[in-house]
Amino acid sequence: MALSKRQLLLFLSVASAIISVVAEPIKVLSAEPSTGDGVQQMNIFQALVLGFVQGATEFLPISSTAHLKVVPVLLGWGDPGVAFTAVIQLGSIAAVVWYFWSDLTQLVTGAVKAIARSDYQDNNFRVTLGILIGTLPIIFFGLLIKKLIPDYDNSPLRSLGAIATASIFMSLLLGIAEKLGTRKREFNQLAMSDGIFMGLAQALAVIPGVSRSGSTLTAGLFIGLERATAARFSFLLGIPAITLAGLVECKDLFQEGLGGAGIVPLVVGVLSAGIFSYMAIAGLLRFLKNRSTWVFIWYRLVFGVLILGAIGAGLLKNV
């Protein structure tokens, strides 16, 4: 159900008041000295909060990259570092595999049995193949960007302004999908072509601020999937992509070391990300069974507009 103007105004007013009251004390209480390379030392409280941010936003259609970039900046914590971000993502990977373990085993065993009896029309086989083929676009474009833009992590495409613009654009696109989608097809009606189409949409997530979950959920609505079905398939489709991305990013951990993060904060961050990722998955699937995506559409729109406004007012640096 869409938020009314009065409800939206009330929500923004309360959120602004909470942020203004809480942000400054958090900055003071959680501040740590810098390590000298731009990455600040990580304490347990910061690890817990950033694990929550990772877990709560990885699977909601609002972009975890955007929030992991914005939240530390707003709280004055500095850059948590590539190593820390890569490691806590493992918690999200564990959560999604754990939650969908029965679905994964059914799809894999069903696909293997279908291959054994040469039944290539079997639904488990077609959905599994769709997931595998649908993973290829994001791998291709991810490698292409790494090749063409060696310092992509520090490029203007990852700036707060670019993230805010992507958030606004995707909110409008999800709004159109919500309006035009027929939402008639259920999970047992999925086809291989659905995996391919949503996989192409997933490739947009190489652009920071787009949201992998958001782009695939939007694509699912456009092709007539029910909201909960689109979200469920989005999660399954994302498992190979998230896992591969986590493994690639973890390579930096061995090259750069732990940076400003100690072992204990890392463990806290991983556990926090895993717990809140699991809760976000379960909560979103339950929410979308009988509610629309308008709350996320409005959130992404307001999120992007506020960031651009803060940059324009000089309250945030466009970094």
C-alpha positions in Angstrom: 0.0 0.0 0.0 1.4 3.4 -1.0 2.3 5.9 1.7 0.0 9.0 1.9 1.6 12.4 1.8 0.8 12.9 5.4 2.3 9.6 6.4 5.5 10.3 4.4 5.8 13.8 5.9 5.4 12.3 9.4 8.0 9.6 8.6 10.6 12.1 7.3 10.0 14.4 10.3 10.5 11.7 12.8 13.5 10.3 11.0 15.1 13.7 10.8 14.6 14.3 14.5 16.0 11.0 15.4 19.1 11.5 13.2 19.7 15.0 14.6 19.5 13.8 18.2 21.4 10.6 17.8 24.1 11.2 15.2 26.3 13.6 17.1 26.6 11.5 20.3 27.3 8.4 18.2 30.1 10.3 16.4 31.7 11.2 19.7 31.2 7.8 21.5 32.4 5.7 18.6 35.2 7.7 17.2 38.6 6.0 16.8 41.9 7.3 15.7 42.9 6.9 12.1 45.4 4.3 11.0 47.1 6.9 8.8 46.0 5.6 5.4 42.5 7.0 5.3 41.0 3.9 6.9 40.0 4.4 10.5 40.4 1.8 13.2 37.3 -0.3 13.7 35.8 -0.9 17.1 33.1 -3.5 18.2 30.3 -1.0 18.2 31.1 0.2 14.7 31.4 -3.3 13.4 28.0 -4.2 14.9 26.4 -1.2 13.3 28.0 -1.7 9.9 27.1 -5.4 10.0 23.5 -4.4 10.6 23.7 -2.0 7.7 25.1 -4.7 5.4 22.6 -7.3 6.6 19.5 -5.1 6.5 20.2 -3.6 3.1 21.8 -6.4 1.1 18.5 -8.1 0.3 16.1 -5.2 0.5 15.7 -3.3 -2.8 17.6 -0.2 -1.4 21.3 -0.9 -2.2 23.7 -2.1 0.5 26.6 -0.4 -1.3 24.9 3.0 -1.0 24.2 2.6 2.7 27.7 1.2 3.5 29.1 4.3 1.8 26.7 6.9 3.3 26.2 5.7 6.9 29.9 5.8 7.9 30.3 9.2 6.3 27.2 10.6 8.1 28.6 9.2 11.4 32.1 10.5 10.9 33.7 7.1 11.0 35.7 7.3 7.8 36.2 4.5 5.3 35.8 1.0 6.9 38.1 -0.4 4.2 37.7 -2.9 1.4 38.9 -5.8 3.6 36.2 -5.2 6.3 33.4 -4.8 3.7 34.5 -8.0 1.9 34.6 -10.1 5.1 31.2 -9.0 6.5 29.6 -9.8 3.2 30.4 -13.5 4.0 27.7 -13.2 6.7 25.1 -12.3 4.1 26.2 -15.1 1.9 25.8 -17.6 4.8 22.4 -16.2 5.6 20.9 -16.5 2.1 22.3 -20.1 1.6 21.0 -21.1 5.1 17.5 -19.6 4.4 17.1 -21.2 1.0 19.0 -24.4 1.7 15.9 -26.6 1.0 15.2 -24.7 -2.2 18.8 -25.1 -3.4 18.9 -28.8 -2.7 15.6 -29.3 -4.4 16.7 -27.4 -7.5 20.1 -29.1 -7.7 19.0 -32.6 -7.1 16.0 -32.1 -9.4 18.2 -30.8 -12.2 20.7 -33.7 -11.8 17.9 -36.2 -12.0 16.4 -34.4 -15.0 19.8 -34.6 -16.8 20.1 -38.3 -15.9 16.8 -39.1 -17.6 17.3 -36.5 -20.4 14.2 -34.5 -19.3 15.3 -31.0 -20.2 11.8 -29.7 -19.9 11.8 -30.4 -16.1 11.1 -27.2 -14.2 14.0 -27.7 -11.7 16.4 -28.1 -14.6 15.1 -25.1 -16.4 15.1 -22.8 -13.3 18.6 -24.0 -12.3 19.9 -23.4 -15.8 18.2 -20.0 -15.9 20.0 -19.1 -12.6 23.4 -20.2 -14.0 23.0 -18.4 -17.3 21.5 -15.4 -15.5 24.7 -15.1 -13.5 26.9 -14.7 -16.5 26.0 -11.1 -17.4 27.0 -9.6 -14.0 30.3 -11.7 -14.1 31.0 -10.4 -17.6 30.3 -6.7 -16.9 32.0 -6.9 -13.5 35.2 -8.2 -15.1 34.9 -5.7 -17.9 34.7 -2.8 -15.5 37.7 -4.1 -13.5 39.6 -4.2 -16.8 38.5 -0.9 -18.2 38.6 1.1 -14.9 41.4 -0.3 -12.8 40.8 2.1 -9.9 37.0 1.6 -10.1 36.6 1.7 -6.3 37.8 5.3 -6.2 36.2 6.4 -9.5 33.4 9.1 -9.7 30.9 6.3 -10.4 31.2 5.4 -6.8 30.7 8.9 -5.5 27.8 9.9 -3.2 26.3 11.9 -6.0 26.4 9.0 -8.5 24.9 6.7 -5.8 22.1 9.1 -5.1 21.3 9.6 -8.8 21.2 5.8 -9.3 18.9 5.5 -6.2 16.4 8.0 -7.6 16.4 6.4 -11.1 15.8 2.9 -9.7 13.0 4.2 -7.5 11.2 5.6 -10.5 11.8 2.3 -12.5 10.5 0.2 -9.6 7.5 2.5 -9.4 6.7 1.9 -13.1 7.1 -1.8 -12.6 4.8 -1.7 -9.6 2.2 0.1 -11.7 2.5 -2.0 -14.9 3.3 -5.5 -13.6 0.4 -8.0 -13.8 1.8 -10.0 -10.8 0.0 -13.3 -11.9 2.8 -15.9 -12.1 3.9 -17.9 -9.1 7.2 -19.7 -8.4 6.1 -23.0 -10.0 5.5 -21.1 -13.3 9.1 -19.9 -13.6 10.9 -20.5 -16.9 14.6 -20.4 -18.0 13.9 -17.1 -19.8 13.0 -15.5 -16.5 16.4 -16.3 -15.1 18.1 -14.8 -18.2 16.0 -11.6 -18.2 16.4 -11.0 -14.4 20.1 -11.9 -14.8 20.5 -9.1 -17.4 18.8 -6.8 -14.9 21.1 -8.0 -12.1 24.1 -6.9 -14.2 23.0 -3.3 -13.5 24.1 -3.8 -9.9 27.7 -3.2 -11.0 26.7 0.4 -10.8 26.8 1.5 -7.2 23.4 2.6 -5.8 21.4 0.5 -8.2 20.9 -2.5 -5.8 21.1 -6.0 -7.1 17.9 -6.9 -5.2 16.2 -3.8 -6.5 17.0 -4.3 -10.2 16.0 -8.0 -10.2 12.8 -7.4 -8.2 11.9 -4.7 -10.7 12.6 -7.0 -13.6 10.5 -9.7 -12.0 7.5 -7.4 -11.7 7.9 -6.3 -15.3 7.6 -9.9 -16.5 4.5 -10.6 -14.5 5.8 -12.4 -11.4 4.1 -12.0 -8.1 6.0 -9.8 -5.7 7.0 -12.5 -3.3 7.9 -14.8 -6.2 10.0 -12.1 -7.8 11.8 -11.5 -4.5 12.3 -15.2 -3.8 13.8 -15.9 -7.2 15.9 -12.7 -6.9 17.5 -14.2 -3.8 18.2 -17.5 -5.5 19.5 -15.8 -8.6 21.8 -13.7 -6.4 23.5 -16.5 -4.5 26.2 -17.2 -7.2 26.7 -13.5 -7.9 27.0 -12.5 -4.2 29.3 -15.5 -3.5 31.6 -14.8 -6.4 31.7 -11.0 -5.6 32.5 -11.8 -1.9 35.3 -14.2 -2.9 36.8 -11.7 -5.4 36.7 -8.9 -2.8 38.2 -11.1 -0.2 41.3 -11.3 -2.4 42.0 -7.7 -1.2 42.0 -9.0 2.3 45.1 -11.1 1.6 46.7 -8.3 -0.4 46.1 -5.4 2.0 45.7 -7.1 5.4 43.0 -6.3 7.9 43.6 -2.5 7.7 42.1 -0.9 10.8 39.9 -3.8 11.7 40.9 -6.3 14.3 39.8 -10.0 14.6 37.1 -9.4 17.2 35.4 -6.5 15.2 35.5 -8.6 12.1 33.8 -11.6 13.8 31.2 -9.2 15.3 30.6 -7.7 11.8 30.2 -11.1 10.1 27.8 -12.3 12.8 25.8 -9.1 12.7 25.5 -9.2 8.9 24.5 -12.8 9.0 21.8 -12.4 11.6 20.3 -9.2 10.1 20.5 -10.6 6.5 18.5 -13.6 7.6 15.9 -11.4 9.2 15.7 -9.1 6.2 15.1 -12.0 3.8 12.4 -13.5 6.0 10.8 -10.1 6.6 10.8 -9.1 3.0 9.2 -12.3 1.7 6.5 -12.1 4.4 6.0 -8.4 3.7 5.6 -8.8 -0.1 2.9 -11.6 0.2 0.2 -9.0 0.8 1.9 -5.6 0.4 3.4 -3.5 -2.4 6.9 -2.2 -2.9 5.9 1.5 -2.6 7.5 1.9 0.8 10.9 1.1 -0.8 10.1 3.3 -3.8 9.5 6.3 -1.6 12.5 5.5 0.6 14.9 5.3 -2.3 13.5 8.5 -3.8 13.8 10.4 -0.6 17.2 8.9 0.2 18.6 10.0 -3.1 17.1 13.5 -3.0 18.4 14.1 0.6 21.9 13.0 -0.4 22.0 15.3 -3.4 20.5 18.1 -1.3 23.1 17.6 1.4 25.9 17.7 -1.2 24.5 20.8 -2.8 24.2 22.5 0.6 27.8 21.6 1.4 26.8 19.3 4.3 28.3 16.2 2.6 31.4 15.9 0.4 30.7 14.2 -3.0 33.3 11.5 -2.4 
